[in-house]
Amino acid sequence: MRKRSLPKGLAPLWGVYGGYFMGNSVYSGYIAVYLRYIGIDSDIIGLLTGLPVLASMFFQPYIGLLADRAKSKNVVLLVITLLSTLCMAVFSLSNAIWYLTILMFLFNIFQNSIVPIMDSMTFELAPKNGFTYGSVRIAGSILGSLMLLVIGRIMDWKTTAIFPLFVILNIICMVATMATPRVEGHQAKGSKITMGALLKNRRLTRLIFPIFVFFTIYGFSSSFFGIMFTQDLGNSTGQLGLATFLNIIAEIPILIFSKRLYERFGAHKIFFFGLTLTCLRCLMLGLVSNSLVILLIQLCTSGNYILIYMPVATFFNDESPMELKASAQMLMVLVLNLGRTFGCIAGGYLNGLMPLATIFLMGSALVFSALLWLLRVMMKERREGVPGPSLRA
């Protein structure tokens, strides 16, 4: 009997996504812990983790265009991954604020540009080689969640261990990138097109507001749900870790059936369902104070991030010309990061004025406005008879 082999390019892409998301779990989960460990004040930590993300957004469109115009997107991905790795490799050499600020700024430029280029490569390789985006992204979800369970113990042993560990994981990502089939930027030959062409596509720009709103709430919740769950409600960090782990694990079935869901319902309807879950979650977190009920709410709304990210990323890919595939993903991530950063900053400010539960209630009203906006978009496109999976029953 002939042994069935994996589709071409799938295994290397598992390495790319697995290495990146494991490293990202190390960084995003514990960089604030390290900064606190070396004596940085909480308000400075907030600035160090927030402002560089905003500043990096000015450079990301150029990296997206660079990938679209490159003879090999693999090389662009390899270079920016290498540069982000170098930033973390030398991060612990000095505790000076100016030094940390420069490195955080440079790191965010490169690190926040990796996923859009990875995704644009995957969207192009998947249909050619017989696999789906979800079958690749699942490696990031599984390995990233497992790393969350491991890194805490490593940090208990040595706080600075996050840096060599991050370097090792990014090296895995880089080696896998070199083994991935080459993906050419479609502006490498012929005319040059700027990201401005994407902004003329009304199907894309109509989604910017609800995307921004969702990731504003996501950014706020990521930063303050843990504080509310442990400090305000008196739960342990172990229970919080369980809630976080369940949230990531719940992404797996969504990713397995991502292609079927997208083809059956389309981006708009899945997005609408995800926003509805987010609205209900915010409403319940604002009204309920029972820890068990909150854990059940967390479980029932788990996987909501990928439920929205997956169809929106696919839609941006489908609606963009071949010459701007990487730029389209970069545009979506720009809105995503802007929303997340705004949610963190606004949440921190409002938390000084009112309880977190009240902010979650306000968040439910904000998400409801995004639901109304998206409903209007869906009705408008149905009237216009716009073709595509977003209009399928």
VOBAVEX-682299 format. One record per residue (C-alpha): y, x, z; residue number from 1. Coordinates in steps of 0.02 Angstrom, whole numbers, plus 50000, padded with zeros to 5 digits. Layout:
REM residues N
<<Y,X,Z>,NUM>;
...
REM end
This chain:
REM residues 393
<<50000,50000,50000>,1>;
<<50169,50070,49950>,2>;
<<50280,50114,50097>,3>;
<<50446,50022,50094>,4>;
<<50596,50137,50105>,5>;
<<50770,50104,50171>,6>;
<<50906,50061,50044>,7>;
<<51001,50213,49982>,8>;
<<51146,50257,50096>,9>;
<<51097,50143,50241>,10>;
<<51030,50277,50359>,11>;
<<51181,50393,50338>,12>;
<<51300,50248,50368>,13>;
<<51205,50207,50528>,14>;
<<51244,50385,50581>,15>;
<<51427,50366,50532>,16>;
<<51452,50203,50628>,17>;
<<51340,50252,50773>,18>;
<<51426,50419,50800>,19>;
<<51600,50344,50785>,20>;
<<51574,50195,50900>,21>;
<<51483,50296,51033>,22>;
<<51628,50419,51032>,23>;
<<51754,50279,51035>,24>;
<<51667,50202,51187>,25>;
<<51685,50369,51275>,26>;
<<51870,50383,51233>,27>;
<<51932,50205,51252>,28>;
<<51831,50171,51408>,29>;
<<51875,50326,51507>,30>;
<<52030,50416,51442>,31>;
<<52137,50321,51569>,32>;
<<52015,50373,51706>,33>;
<<52036,50555,51656>,34>;
<<52226,50542,51651>,35>;
<<52224,50466,51826>,36>;
<<52106,50605,51882>,37>;
<<52231,50740,51833>,38>;
<<52371,50652,51927>,39>;
<<52463,50553,51792>,40>;
<<52552,50397,51859>,41>;
<<52496,50225,51800>,42>;
<<52659,50186,51708>,43>;
<<52648,50351,51613>,44>;
<<52466,50315,51572>,45>;
<<52520,50149,51497>,46>;
<<52648,50237,51387>,47>;
<<52526,50375,51337>,48>;
<<52393,50250,51283>,49>;
<<52509,50121,51205>,50>;
<<52655,50204,51117>,51>;
<<52553,50328,51012>,52>;
<<52457,50180,50939>,53>;
<<52621,50101,50884>,54>;
<<52687,50264,50814>,55>;
<<52526,50298,50718>,56>;
<<52548,50135,50621>,57>;
<<52687,50213,50517>,58>;
<<52564,50342,50449>,59>;
<<52409,50235,50422>,60>;
<<52466,50155,50257>,61>;
<<52484,50329,50182>,62>;
<<52308,50377,50238>,63>;
<<52243,50216,50159>,64>;
<<52329,50258,49994>,65>;
<<52264,50437,50006>,66>;
<<52086,50368,50016>,67>;
<<52115,50249,49870>,68>;
<<52181,50392,49764>,69>;
<<52051,50522,49816>,70>;
<<51907,50578,49708>,71>;
<<51798,50553,49862>,72>;
<<51836,50437,50009>,73>;
<<51699,50533,50101>,74>;
<<51808,50688,50102>,75>;
<<51958,50592,50172>,76>;
<<51847,50515,50307>,77>;
<<51774,50686,50347>,78>;
<<51946,50767,50364>,79>;
<<52024,50635,50477>,80>;
<<51867,50630,50586>,81>;
<<51875,50820,50602>,82>;
<<52060,50814,50650>,83>;
<<52031,50679,50783>,84>;
<<51886,50785,50850>,85>;
<<51996,50940,50862>,86>;
<<52127,50841,50961>,87>;
<<51998,50793,51092>,88>;
<<51919,50966,51092>,89>;
<<52081,51044,51157>,90>;
<<52143,50895,51259>,91>;
<<52094,50963,51430>,92>;
<<52174,51134,51404>,93>;
<<52339,51078,51481>,94>;
<<52402,50939,51595>,95>;
<<52583,50951,51533>,96>;
<<52652,50781,51482>,97>;
<<52729,50848,51321>,98>;
<<52561,50925,51271>,99>;
<<52463,50765,51308>,100>;
<<52592,50659,51217>,101>;
<<52581,50763,51057>,102>;
<<52391,50759,51059>,103>;
<<52383,50572,51094>,104>;
<<52503,50541,50951>,105>;
<<52405,50648,50827>,106>;
<<52237,50582,50888>,107>;
<<52287,50400,50863>,108>;
<<52348,50433,50685>,109>;
<<52176,50498,50637>,110>;
<<52061,50397,50751>,111>;
<<52138,50228,50707>,112>;
<<52120,50266,50520>,113>;
<<51933,50300,50526>,114>;
<<51866,50120,50534>,115>;
<<51965,50053,50384>,116>;
<<51899,50193,50273>,117>;
<<51721,50175,50341>,118>;
<<51727,49989,50308>,119>;
<<51796,50007,50131>,120>;
<<51655,50129,50090>,121>;
<<51525,50013,50164>,122>;
<<51589,49860,50072>,123>;
<<51574,49957,49909>,124>;
<<51404,50036,49941>,125>;
<<51319,49882,50015>,126>;
<<51304,49769,49860>,127>;
<<51258,49917,49750>,128>;
<<51113,49971,49861>,129>;
<<51045,49807,49929>,130>;
<<51108,49798,50108>,131>;
<<51248,49708,50200>,132>;
<<51401,49757,50300>,133>;
<<51323,49679,50456>,134>;
<<51164,49784,50440>,135>;
<<51274,49940,50449>,136>;
<<51398,49884,50582>,137>;
<<51254,49836,50698>,138>;
<<51221,50021,50730>,139>;
<<51396,50038,50801>,140>;
<<51375,49887,50914>,141>;
<<51206,49939,50985>,142>;
<<51242,50123,51010>,143>;
<<51420,50091,51071>,144>;
<<51356,49969,51204>,145>;
<<51220,50089,51259>,146>;
<<51349,50227,51276>,147>;
<<51450,50115,51392>,148>;
<<51300,50109,51508>,149>;
<<51275,50298,51504>,150>;
<<51452,50369,51509>,151>;
<<51491,50303,51683>,152>;
<<51352,50408,51759>,153>;
<<51410,50560,51661>,154>;
<<51588,50535,51724>,155>;
<<51523,50528,51903>,156>;
<<51450,50700,51873>,157>;
<<51601,50778,51787>,158>;
<<51760,50691,51733>,159>;
<<51802,50814,51594>,160>;
<<51631,50789,51514>,161>;
<<51704,50653,51403>,162>;
<<51782,50785,51289>,163>;
<<51628,50889,51240>,164>;
<<51529,50726,51228>,165>;
<<51659,50651,51111>,166>;
<<51654,50809,51003>,167>;
<<51463,50803,50990>,168>;
<<51464,50619,50941>,169>;
<<51599,50646,50810>,170>;
<<51500,50791,50737>,171>;
<<51357,50668,50712>,172>;
<<51479,50554,50622>,173>;
<<51539,50697,50511>,174>;
<<51364,50758,50465>,175>;
<<51316,50579,50421>,176>;
<<51474,50563,50315>,177>;
<<51423,50713,50212>,178>;
<<51252,50633,50184>,179>;
<<51326,50465,50130>,180>;
<<51331,50431,49941>,181>;
<<51501,50474,49870>,182>;
<<51628,50334,49854>,183>;
<<51771,50368,49734>,184>;
<<51946,50302,49761>,185>;
<<51984,50187,49615>,186>;
<<52158,50259,49591>,187>;
<<52088,50434,49567>,188>;
<<52109,50402,49381>,189>;
<<52238,50293,49296>,190>;
<<52390,50202,49364>,191>;
<<52448,50211,49544>,192>;
<<52468,50051,49646>,193>;
<<52552,50040,49816>,194>;
<<52509,49931,49966>,195>;
<<52656,49819,49917>,196>;
<<52538,49735,49792>,197>;
<<52434,49671,49938>,198>;
<<52586,49593,50019>,199>;
<<52612,49488,49862>,200>;
<<52440,49409,49887>,201>;
<<52480,49250,49983>,202>;
<<52299,49221,50031>,203>;
<<52308,49381,50132>,204>;
<<52482,49363,50204>,205>;
<<52447,49186,50262>,206>;
<<52317,49256,50382>,207>;
<<52430,49387,50461>,208>;
<<52499,49271,50596>,209>;
<<52331,49206,50663>,210>;
<<52258,49383,50655>,211>;
<<52406,49449,50755>,212>;
<<52388,49309,50884>,213>;
<<52201,49334,50909>,214>;
<<52218,49521,50935>,215>;
<<52367,49497,51049>,216>;
<<52254,49394,51162>,217>;
<<52111,49516,51136>,218>;
<<52223,49663,51186>,219>;
<<52284,49572,51341>,220>;
<<52109,49518,51391>,221>;
<<52036,49691,51364>,222>;
<<52166,49766,51479>,223>;
<<52178,49634,51615>,224>;
<<52016,49532,51620>,225>;
<<51933,49672,51720>,226>;
<<52075,49674,51846>,227>;
<<52069,49485,51865>,228>;
<<51879,49483,51880>,229>;
<<51868,49623,52010>,230>;
<<52030,49625,52108>,231>;
<<52087,49443,52099>,232>;
<<51913,49365,52111>,233>;
<<51830,49500,52217>,234>;
<<51684,49543,52102>,235>;
<<51603,49714,52086>,236>;
<<51625,49837,51945>,237>;
<<51437,49819,51914>,238>;
<<51460,49634,51877>,239>;
<<51606,49677,51763>,240>;
<<51497,49804,51673>,241>;
<<51365,49670,51648>,242>;
<<51494,49551,51576>,243>;
<<51558,49685,51457>,244>;
<<51382,49734,51405>,245>;
<<51335,49553,51367>,246>;
<<51493,49535,51265>,247>;
<<51446,49679,51151>,248>;
<<51260,49638,51140>,249>;
<<51305,49462,51082>,250>;
<<51378,49540,50924>,251>;
<<51203,49586,50862>,252>;
<<51141,49414,50803>,253>;
<<51312,49380,50724>,254>;
<<51300,49542,50625>,255>;
<<51119,49507,50574>,256>;
<<51169,49341,50497>,257>;
<<51345,49393,50445>,258>;
<<51316,49382,50257>,259>;
<<51234,49210,50269>,260>;
<<51373,49146,50382>,261>;
<<51508,49210,50266>,262>;
<<51426,49141,50109>,263>;
<<51392,48973,50192>,264>;
<<51557,48942,50282>,265>;
<<51682,49070,50217>,266>;
<<51813,49171,50310>,267>;
<<51932,49030,50356>,268>;
<<51805,48917,50440>,269>;
<<51723,49058,50539>,270>;
<<51896,49118,50588>,271>;
<<51942,48942,50643>,272>;
<<51784,48929,50749>,273>;
<<51818,49098,50829>,274>;
<<51998,49050,50870>,275>;
<<51935,48887,50947>,276>;
<<51817,48984,51062>,277>;
<<51960,49101,51108>,278>;
<<52075,48954,51149>,279>;
<<51942,48874,51260>,280>;
<<51904,49040,51346>,281>;
<<52088,49069,51389>,282>;
<<52105,48890,51450>,283>;
<<51951,48903,51563>,284>;
<<52002,49074,51631>,285>;
<<52169,48998,51677>,286>;
<<52092,48850,51767>,287>;
<<51929,48915,51844>,288>;
<<51913,49035,51990>,289>;
<<51723,49028,52018>,290>;
<<51644,49196,51973>,291>;
<<51480,49121,51911>,292>;
<<51570,48999,51798>,293>;
<<51678,49139,51729>,294>;
<<51522,49242,51691>,295>;
<<51452,49090,51599>,296>;
<<51616,49074,51503>,297>;
<<51606,49259,51459>,298>;
<<51427,49237,51399>,299>;
<<51465,49082,51295>,300>;
<<51612,49167,51208>,301>;
<<51528,49337,51191>,302>;
<<51534,49416,51020>,303>;
<<51697,49328,50978>,304>;
<<51778,49492,50924>,305>;
<<51652,49527,50786>,306>;
<<51644,49341,50743>,307>;
<<51825,49355,50688>,308>;
<<51833,49537,50633>,309>;
<<51683,49525,50515>,310>;
<<51741,49379,50404>,311>;
<<51923,49436,50403>,312>;
<<51877,49614,50352>,313>;
<<51761,49545,50218>,314>;
<<51896,49426,50156>,315>;
<<52025,49566,50144>,316>;
<<51899,49667,50044>,317>;
<<51859,49522,49927>,318>;
<<52041,49478,49898>,319>;
<<52102,49654,49861>,320>;
<<52095,49743,49692>,321>;
<<51973,49887,49672>,322>;
<<52119,50010,49676>,323>;
<<52170,49955,49852>,324>;
<<52007,49928,49948>,325>;
<<52046,50058,50083>,326>;
<<52228,50003,50092>,327>;
<<52175,49822,50118>,328>;
<<52068,49871,50268>,329>;
<<52212,49979,50332>,330>;
<<52332,49831,50319>,331>;
<<52215,49722,50421>,332>;
<<52194,49858,50553>,333>;
<<52384,49881,50561>,334>;
<<52404,49697,50608>,335>;
<<52256,49713,50728>,336>;
<<52328,49864,50818>,337>;
<<52502,49790,50824>,338>;
<<52431,49633,50906>,339>;
<<52325,49731,51030>,340>;
<<52471,49842,51081>,341>;
<<52589,49694,51098>,342>;
<<52459,49604,51205>,343>;
<<52443,49754,51322>,344>;
<<52630,49780,51341>,345>;
<<52677,49595,51356>,346>;
<<52531,49565,51473>,347>;
<<52586,49706,51587>,348>;
<<52764,49640,51592>,349>;
<<52713,49459,51624>,350>;
<<52589,49511,51758>,351>;
<<52736,49572,51861>,352>;
<<52809,49396,51853>,353>;
<<52659,49280,51869>,354>;
<<52471,49276,51906>,355>;
<<52348,49329,51770>,356>;
<<52274,49153,51768>,357>;
<<52442,49083,51716>,358>;
<<52455,49210,51575>,359>;
<<52284,49158,51512>,360>;
<<52345,48977,51509>,361>;
<<52497,49032,51408>,362>;
<<52377,49126,51294>,363>;
<<52278,48968,51260>,364>;
<<52439,48883,51200>,365>;
<<52477,49032,51087>,366>;
<<52302,49028,51011>,367>;
<<52319,48840,50985>,368>;
<<52474,48873,50880>,369>;
<<52371,48996,50775>,370>;
<<52237,48861,50755>,371>;
<<52367,48740,50688>,372>;
<<52433,48874,50570>,373>;
<<52258,48913,50504>,374>;
<<52219,48728,50485>,375>;
<<52377,48709,50380>,376>;
<<52323,48858,50272>,377>;
<<52150,48784,50245>,378>;
<<52223,48614,50196>,379>;
<<52349,48697,50079>,380>;
<<52215,48799,49991>,381>;
<<52105,48646,49974>,382>;
<<52249,48551,49891>,383>;
<<52283,48699,49777>,384>;
<<52098,48707,49733>,385>;
<<52086,48892,49772>,386>;
<<51908,48950,49733>,387>;
<<51807,49054,49853>,388>;
<<51689,49042,50001>,389>;
<<51830,48993,50119>,390>;
<<51830,48820,50038>,391>;
<<51644,48790,50039>,392>;
<<51575,48650,50146>,393>;
REM end
